[in-house]
Amino acid sequence: MKVKMLILFLLVGIFTYGETIKDGMNYFKNGEYEKSELIFRKEIKKTPFLYNLYPYLIGSFFEQKKYDDALFYLDKLEKNKSYHARKYINYETYTKIYIEKADYETALKKCKIGLKNTKDILQKNNLIGLKYFILVKLGRFDEAVNEIQKERKWNENPMLLYYLGKIYILNKDLDQGIKYLSEGYKKAIEKENTPIREIIVEYFLDAVKQLESSGDKIIFLNKAINAGVQEDRFKKIVKELQLKNEYKLRIIGLGLALKSKNLKKADELIYEIKKKFKDKDITQYEKQLENIKKEKTFLYLKIGGIAGGVFVIVIIIVLAISKAQKKSKKGTEKEEVGGNKEMDNGQLTIDNEKKKEVSGKKIVNSEEKEEEVGGNKEMDNGQLTIDKEKKKIESERLE
């Protein structure tokens, strides 16, 4: 009887709310989660036992980051002892919500329950990956690695290699992470496992987005390419990033040239950028350069005018100085002539005095000589008298 009643309610729900539920599903599929939330919230409120609608409502909450609302309905399903209710529990979403809330212990608990009860292969694989992620977040890196490597032929399994690569990336060991991811990629190609190959490629692309600088992104992707991930998408991204880097460097150089008012360099860079990056609009830099040129022209004219005025003033000053010097020179010459005359007159007076002195000396000298001659004569006469007396005495002796 109960089963018949349940079927009746389901049929009533489908026929009564069929269009609304379908619209809600379309909204959810198209990512219009706010609209899908409103529809499924209303339908579940009216018919709480329509458990197949719960994943849509929970998913709508999760995508809008309304984690507490999502947990309310997940807990409601988990507490329900009916298998029909519990089979609609999405343990992947359950685990992710606790990861988002940084409650890693509870997340690990839900993850393990999900691995035990989930029969959906894709969801189970995702839960395995989440378990390793949680272990790393809990600081149990070695445990996560050991769990993978204890699996049979783990190094032949592209999915396990993918998980191992993710663990190393999470642990900030990019080189080891790239190594295992690239091995997983090559094994996926070898085994023709396109879904795993795409998962690995998407993970690489997501990892690149997490890197801040374009330089780090280029290095990361080049390492992946060199390790064997020969994806045209990677090569295209690297090329775009390199061009972007080159453009950025040119723009930085142009900005510096404009700042230092190096017009020649700025002109060269604008020409190169316009030639190589035709899709880039650098009008603002061109206007800036034009304004600087105008400013410089005005400045040159201003300096030229000032220089001209200064030159005229200098000429006037030079002429004034020259004129003053000439006047000064004439005055000096007159003073020199007058001085020379006085000096000449003085010299003549000195010469006359000298002549008088010389003539006086001559007179004195002549008088002195005359006295000296007279004296000498007297001395000679005395000597003669003495000599005569000597001779007289001598003659008397002889007699």
Sequence and secondary structure as in RCSB ss.txt:
>XXXX:A:sequence
MKVKMLILFLLVGIFTYGETIKDGMNYFKNGEYEKSELIFRKEIKKTPFLYNLYPYLIGSFFEQKKYDDALFYLD
KLEKNKSYHARKYINYETYTKIYIEKADYETALKKCKIGLKNTKDILQKNNLIGLKYFILVKLGRFDEAVNEIQK
ERKWNENPMLLYYLGKIYILNKDLDQGIKYLSEGYKKAIEKENTPIREIIVEYFLDAVKQLESSGDKIIFLNKAI
NAGVQEDRFKKIVKELQLKNEYKLRIIGLGLALKSKNLKKADELIYEIKKKFKDKDITQYEKQLENIKKEKTFLY
LKIGGIAGGVFVIVIIIVLAISKAQKKSKKGTEKEEVGGNKEMDNGQLTIDNEKKKEVSGKKIVNSEEKEEEVGG
NKEMDNGQLTIDKEKKKIESERLE
>XXXX:A:secstr
 HHHHHHHHHHHHHHHHHHHHHHHHHHHHTT HHHHHHHHHHHHHH TT GGGHHHHHHHHHHTT HHHHHHHHH
HHHH   HHHHTT  HHHHHHHHHHTT HHHHHHHHHHHHHH   HHHHHHHHHHHHHHHHHTT HHHHHHHHHT
STTGGG HHHHHHHHHHHHHTT HHHHHHHHHHHHHHHHHTT HHHHHHHHHHHHHHHHH  SHHHHHHHHHHHH
HTT   HHHHHHHHHHHHHHHHHHHHHHHHHHHHTT HHHHHHHHHHHHHH TT   HHHHHHHHHHHHHHHHHH
HHHHHHHHHHHHHHHHHHHHHHHHHHHHHHHHHHHHHHHHHHHHHHHHHHHHHHHHHHHHHHHHHHHHHHHHHHH
HHHHHHHHHHHHHHHHHHHHHHH 
